[in-house]
Amino acid sequence: MRRFSLSLALTLLCSSAHAGDRVKPALTVGLAEVVGVSGTPAHLGLYVANSLDISFVIDDKWTLITSSGFEFAPENGHWGLTQFFIVDRLITEIGSVAVTLEPQVGLIHDAAPLASGGFAHSIFPSAGIGVAFVTKRGAWIPQLIGSIGTQGEGVSIAPTLLYSVGF
């Protein structure tokens, strides 16, 4: 029932007469350097990331964002899906650039290739912080995400640089 209520609320919000002012889709691309920090720091992969983001503008300072994405590390064949929820808060405006703070929580699915074929799947609860530099053309978003494996994989951090364009 909760899922239905949330879907109904989002449908009503998106279909209202002024939804164009409050609901904004965007495509985001970027790179994430994932480093294991349990024990000796270790490079785990350079991931190419992309996502479809939907922003729900609350007012002139607050926006809620849901981000559904896919990432791939060409060097080791890992791939996965991501789902993040972000609270975007306007901090300041410098000329035509808006600077926002973006705390976020989410889940990362990682599929690691097995020597026998197939993939080993893992889920990583994650949280992080980003700062967005928003212009009329798009937004540059450096962030730092921390994740912990649910099957004993340990803790990792991922310095990330994203570029997002609304449509």
N, C-alpha and C positions, 0 to 999 in steps of 0.2 A: 504494500500500500504506500509506503514511504517513497518508493521509486516512482509510482504513478503520480503522487502528489508533486514531486520535484519536476517530473516531465510536464505535468499540466502547468505548473507555475512558469517554467521556462517557455513553454509554448505560448502562454498568454502574454508574457513579457515580450517575446519576439514578434508576436503578431499585432501588438498594439499600434495605434496610429503613429506614435512617435518612436517606434522601435529603432528606426535608423539613427536616431540621436543617442540611443542608449546601448544598443547592441552592435558591436563592431567586430567583424572577423579579420584575421590576419594570418599570413604565412610567415613562419620563422625558420631560419636556417642558421647553422653554426657548427662550432667545433668544441669538443670537451676532452680534456686530457685527464683520464682517470688514473689515480694513484692510490695504491693500497697503503694504508698507514698502520695496519696491525703488524707489529714487529718492525722489521726493516722496511722503509718505504720502497715500493716497487711500481714500475710503470705497468699498468694493466691494459692500456689501449688508448688510442686517439680515435674518438668517435665522431663521425659526421652525423649531425642531428638535424631533424626537420620536424615541424609540427604545424597543426592547425589550431589556432587560438581564437577563442571567443571572449571578447571583453564586454562586461556589463557595467556601464558607467553609472555610478551611484549619484555623484554630484561632481562639482568642479575640482575636488581634491582626491576622491576615492573611486577606485575601479576594482572590480573583481574579475579575475581572468581564469578560464579553464583552458588547459593546454594538453592536447592529445598528440603524441608524436611517435616517430620511428627513428632509431639510431643504428649505425653500423660502424664497426671498426674493421676497415679493409685489411689491416696488418695481421689480424688474428682470426678473422671470420666471425667474431661475436656480433650479434644483432639483438635488438629488443624493442619493446614498446614502452612508452612513458605516459604517465598521466599526472599532471601537476595542477594544483590550485594555488593561485597567486593573489595576494592583496597588494594592489598598486596604490601608493600614496604620493601625491605631488609634494615635493620638498621645496622647490624653488624654480623660477624661470630666469634664464640668463639670455637676454636678447630673444631670439626665436627658438631657443632650446629649452624644453621642459625637462627637469631632472626629477625622477621619481625613485622611491625606495620600494623594493619588491621582495618581501619575505614570502616564502613558499613552502609547501609540503606536497609530497607525492609518492608515487610508486614507480619503480623502474623494473621492468622485466628484462632479464638477460638470457640469451640462448648461446651457450658455448658449444662449438663443434666437438664431437667425440671422435676418437680415432676409428671406432667401429662403424661410424656413420651416425646420422641423427644428431640430436642436440641435448645437452643437459640444461634444464630451465631453472632459473632462480628468480626470486623476488627480493627487491631491495627497498624497504621503506626509506624515504629520503626527505631532507629538509635543507633549505639554503636561503641565501640572501643575494639579491641583485640590485644594481642601480641602472636605471634606463635613462638614456639621453635621447629624448624624443624630438624629432624635427618634423616638418611637413612631409618629407619623403619617406621616413621610416624611423626606426629606433635601434641604436646600438645598446646592447645589454651585457655588460660583464657580470658574471655571477660566480659564486662558490657554493657548490652543492656537496653535502655530506650524506653518505649512505651506509647502511649496515645490512649485511646478508642475513637472511632468515634461516640459512642452513649451515651456519658456521663459516661462511666465506670471509668474515671479518669486516673491518671498516674501511671505507675509501672516501677520498675527496676528489672533486672534479672542478678545477678552474675551467670556466666556460665562457665563450664569447659568442653571442647571438646577434643576428640582424633580423628585424621584424618589419614587414610591410603590410599595411592594411589594404583591404580591397572592398 
